Amino acid sequence: MGRIAERVYTADADIARLEGLVEQLPDEARVELLLADGGTVTGAVSVRPTVQTFLDPNGGEGINGVVRIDDARDPSHAHFIWLDMISEVRRLDPLVDPMPEPRPG
């Protein structure tokens, strides 16, 4: 991936939103992404994305990130989606409790 992003963010609220999306996109989660342009992408998260520093086309530095989604209908096809283009993440698989309650025993 290059170091140039069409849009980068520096405001704390914007960065917090991007980081919140990262938390909703763990490895191998099955998701439907609602996009800012009204489209949707459905598939599996390849690897949890990270926010990174990029330059915008004018050379301004800021934060954004990309998530790879393996298409639900054709897993050999990958979508690379900029985090800022995601309006909503809908989980299609059950959420797994990372810390299950201990069983009495």
PyMOL commands that set and color helices and strands:
alter all, ss='L'
color gray80, all
select helices_A, chain A and resi 12-23+83-85
alter helices_A, ss='H'
color red, helices_A
select strands_A, chain A and resi 30-35+40-45+52-55+61-64+66-71+78-82+86-91
alter strands_A, ss='S'
color yellow, strands_A
deselect
rebuild
show_as cartoon
